[in-house]
Amino acid sequence: MTGRKDHARSMFAGIAGDYDRWAQLLSFGQDARWHRVMIEPLELAAGDVVADVATGTAAVAIDLVRRHGCRVIGIDQSPEMLARGAERVAAAGLSESIELRQGEAERLPLDDASVDALTHTYLLRYVDDPAATLRELARVVKPGGAMASLEFFVPDGAWYPAWWAWTRAGLPAGGLIAGDGWYETGRFLGPSIEEFWRRYPLGDVVAMWRAAGMEQVRCRRLSVGGCVIIRGIRGT
């Protein structure tokens, strides 16, 4: 496991227990809204199988089942986040519909063309080779199936100074109150978002999707540019 992935695994191990509560508070309640916007346009039938990669505490997996009546295979490298996810799935009464597996996005424990759709959330900043990872994600989607992603983004124009102040000061300050590993998470988040998009501009990421075999790739920025949702359809 690389240093980038080691860091991610260590960081999420320290915040798994109260991840959902503080993720909502520190995003001003936008996290859950972004999830809904990502999954609602997916055209799924009852019984379709969706892979939710970087499933974390299974928030998106739960939303997928409730919205579409599908089955979900949630995959994450963090045993601590998966343990919390299993608790949430059981509490929601969805253990029959959601299966959680430990695994890595770069080597999914899934066969070729085995799922009807795939979602991934806050993933690409934690992998060493985004293009190769996107090829691996697309590999498991059936031709004609959809892939949708959600990533933090960097606002531009007049909103950038406020975003910069929040991510450099507000998030770490909130992390001090939250305790556990949230202070370090707060310090890490803003610089990591900005560094990723500096290295891989949005147009380059869209090109990676297309090179991975995804067609009709579309982007939508939300919350004055604080996040971006990307969607595409697996080519035949």
Sequence and secondary structure as in RCSB ss.txt:
>XXXX:A:sequence
MTGRKDHARSMFAGIAGDYDRWAQLLSFGQDARWHRVMIEPLELAAGDVVADVATGTAAVAIDLVRRHGCRVIGI
DQSPEMLARGAERVAAAGLSESIELRQGEAERLPLDDASVDALTHTYLLRYVDDPAATLRELARVVKPGGAMASL
EFFVPDGAWYPAWWAWTRAGLPAGGLIAGDGWYETGRFLGPSIEEFWRRYPLGDVVAMWRAAGMEQVRCRRLSVG
GCVIIRGIRGT
>XXXX:A:secstr
  HHHHHHHHHHHHHGGGHHHHHHHHTTTHHHHHHHHHHTT    TT EEEEET TTTHHHHHHHHHH  EEEEE
ES HHHHHHHHHHHHHTT TTTEEEEE BTTB SS TT EEEEEEES GGG S HHHHHHHHHHTEEEEEEEEEE
EE    TTHHHHHHHIIIIIHHHHHHHH TTHHHHHHHHHHHHHHHHHHS HHHHHHHHHHTTEEEEEEEEEGGG
TEEEEEEEE  
